[in-house]
Amino acid sequence: MRNAIIVISGPTASGKTKKAVEICKEINGEIISCDSRQVYKYLDIGTNKEGIFIQDGIRKIGRICQFLTDIINPNENYNAMEFVKDADLKISEIVKNGKVPVIVGGTGLYIKALLYGLDEMPKADESVRKELKSKTQEELYESLLKLDPAAAEKNKRNPQRLLRALEINMLSGKTTGALIKPKALRYNFKHYSLIVENDILYDRINSRCKLMIEKGMIEETVKILDMGYDKNCPALSGIGYKHVIQYLDKKISKEELITAFAKDTRHYAKRQKTWFKAQPDVEFVLD
């Protein structure tokens, strides 16, 4: 088994990074971000990046280094396999420097892959992807619902994951669940997941989403589009940015943008809480 690490998970707006910084100061630790949206360059406001940008892959929050943000362009894809590879390398570097790696984030699949390993899934197939990318999110969902109902419901609001689950089924003839096998631990770890009462958490989310818009998330999105990136690129498909795109396309008002943004973020937080409650080896901490 590899080096000892600490994992801090939880739903969005639960205070994970703040808690991680406190812990790092106590144990001489450094943070590795585990956030599937913060890996994108230029998406700062809408992904709630903290601290000061130093260079690609490195930020500083106070005196604490944070790694694995700002590492890919908005038109690139990133997955759990790539995260594990990048995180393994960074963990080794942090340990070599005599510090403790603290993995922080709410992307449950990435955390699970890092701690327990990845299942053997079919590699991406460009011809299949081209066919699936021509479908709407609703069409992807309906197609997957016939083949893999569990995966369809689990990923209903995530078009990239719907596409991937369909691709896996088309290439292997099996559901994603059928391809998952028990695994040995990859690290000696302590996994703490933050719990926040729903009323408090949802108030935080509502305030945060409104503040993001006020701080310039719309302008940030326009800047990314002006750089030549397509409005349908992977980075802009996430919660918040896709709502801003609808606003820029004059499909919704600013008020509707904020309402939809907050609503979908609350739903996402609920799914995160459900995910972490189902994971083994987790100690839950009430914030």
N, C-alpha and C positions, 0 to 999 in steps of 0.2 A: 504494500500500500504506500501511496506517495505522502508528501508532506502534510502537516496539519494546517487546516485553513478554517476560517470562520465565514459563515454565510448569513447574511441578513436579508430576508425577503419580506414580502407583504404587498398589499394593494397600493395602487398609485395614491399619493397624498398621505401616506401613513407615517411619513417622517423617517424613512429608511436611511437616507444620506446623512441627515443630522445625527442620527443614532450611531452610524458608522464612524463619523468623524470623532465623536466622543470616545468611542471604543479605541480607535486608532491612536488617539493621544495617550490613552492609558497603557496600551500594549506595544507601542512602537510599530503600528501597522500602516499599510497602504491599501487603497481601495482599488478593486477591479470592478468596473461597471458591468452589470449584467442587464442591459436594457436594449431591446431590439430596435429602438428608435434613436437612442442617443449615439449609436454608431455612425449616424449620418452627419457629414459635414454640413454646415450652414443652417441646420435645423436646431436652433438654440432655444428660442422662446417657447415654441410649441412642444418641445420635449423636456422643458424645464431643467436644462443643464445648469449646474451650479459652479461656483468658483470662477477662476480665470483661465482662459485658454492659453496654453504654453506652446504646444505644437501638436501635430497630428497624433492622436492617441493619448495625449497627456493634458490634464487640467490640474489646477491646484485649488483646493478648498481650504482656505486658511494656510496652515503649514503642511497639510496632508495632500500627497499626490493621489490622483485618480487616473486610472488607465482604461483604455478601450472605449473612449468616446471619440467622435470626429475622425473615424478611420476609413470611411468609404464615401464615395460620391452619391448624390441622390438617385442616379439612374442604375445603381448597382444593387444586387441582391446579397443578402447575408443570411446564414442559417446556423442551426445549432452546431453542426459539425465544424464550421469555421470558428464559431465562438470557442468551442472546446480547444481547438488547436491554438488559438490566440491566447486563451486564458491559461492553458498549461504552460506555455512559454513564459508568460508574465509572472505566473506563480513561482516558477523556478528562479526567475531573476530576482523577485522580491525576497525569497528565502535566502538566496545566495548573498544578498546584501544585508542579511541579518534581521530582516523585518518579517512581520506576519501578514499574509495575504487576507484581506477581508473582501469577500465577494458580495456585492450589493446590487439588488435590483428586483424587478417584479416580473421578469420574463421567465415563467416557471419551467418551460421546456428547456431553456438553456441551462438553468440550474440543475435540473434533473439529469441532463446529458453530461454535465461536468462531474457530478457526484457519482453517477451510476453507469455512465457509458451510453453509447448510442445503439439503437437497434439497426440491423442491416436492412436498409430500405433501398429500392431501386434508385439508381442515379437519374438525375433530370434528363429528360429526352426532349430535344428542341422541337421535333415534329409534333409530338403530343402537346407540348406547351403552346405551340403556335395555334393549334386547334382549340385548346381550352381558353386561351387569352381572347378569343373572338366571342366568348360567351359573357353574358352579364353576371353579376354576383348572384342574382336570383336563379339564373339558369344553372350556374355551378352548384348551387345549393340543392336545387331540385334533382339534378343528375346524381349528386352524391347521396342524396336521401334514399334513392332506390338501391344503391350499392352498399352503402355503409352509413346507416342511420345515425349511429353513435357519433361518428366523425362529423357528419353533416350538422348535427345539433351543437356539438362542441365548438365548431368553427364557423357557425352561421354568419357571424358578423365580420369575419376575416377572409376577404377574397383570396389572399395569397395562400392561406392554409387550406381553404376549400380546393383551390387549384391543385395544390401539392397532394392532398388526400386522394383526389380523383386520379391524378397522374400515377400514384402508387398503385391504386386499384387496377387501372388500365394496363399497367406494365407487369404486375405480378399476379393479377387475378385474385388477390387477397385483400382483406381490410387491413387498415393500419394496426388495429388491435391484434389481429392474428399474427402479425410479424413481430410483435413485442415479446421479448423473452426476459426472464429473470437475470439480473447481473450482479457482479461483485462490486463492492465499493471501490472507487478509484482513489479516494483521499480519506485520511483521518480528519473528520470535520465535526464542527458544532454548527447546527443550523437553527437560527432563531428567526421566527416569523412574527412580525408586529401585528397586533390586533387593535383596531380602533372601532368603537361603537358606530353603528351605521349612521345615526343622526349627525354625529360629529364629523365622520368621514365625508358624508355627502355634502355637508356645509362647506368643508374645506375644498372639495372638488368644484362646487358651484362657484366659490370665490376665486379659485385658481383659474378656472376657464375664463371667467370674465376678465380677470387681471391680465391673462395672456393676450387677449384681444386688445386690451387697453395699452399694453406695453409694446405692441407692434407686430403681432403674429401675422396680421394681414399683409403688412408691408414686407415682412420677412418672406412670406410666400411669393409675393410679387417679385422680389429680388431674385429668388431661385428661378422663377419662370423667365425673368429677363436674362438670366445667365445661359438660357437655352435649354433648360431641362423641361421635359414634357409634363403636363399636368397629371398624366397618368403614370408617372414614374414611381417606382417602389416607395421612395421616401415620402411622397405626398399622398400615399394611399391610406395612411394611418388616421386614427381618430384626431379630429381637430383640423388637420390640413385638408382633408377631403371636404370638410364643411366650409372651410375658407374658399376652396375652389368653387363650390356651389354658389357661394356669395359673389365671388368675382364673375361668375357666369350669369349673375343676376337671376338665379333660380330661387334664392331665399334672401330675406332681409338680414340686416346685422343682428337684430333681436332674435330672429329665428336661428341664425348661426350660433349665437351664444347658448341658446336653449338646447339645440340639438347636440352641440359639442359637450355640454355638461351632462346631458342625458346619456349619451353613448359612453362617456367616461365613467359615469356611475355604474352602468351595466358592465363595463370592463372590470371595474374594481370588484364587483360582485363575483364575476367569473374567476378573478385572481384569488379571492378569499376561498372560494370553493376548491380551486386547484391545490392551494397550499394545505388546506385541511385534509386533503386526500393523500398527501405525501407522507412517507415514513420518516422516522428519525428527526422530527421537527419539534422544537420547544417553542410554544407560543408565548409571546410577551405582550401584556396589555399596555398600550401606550397611554 
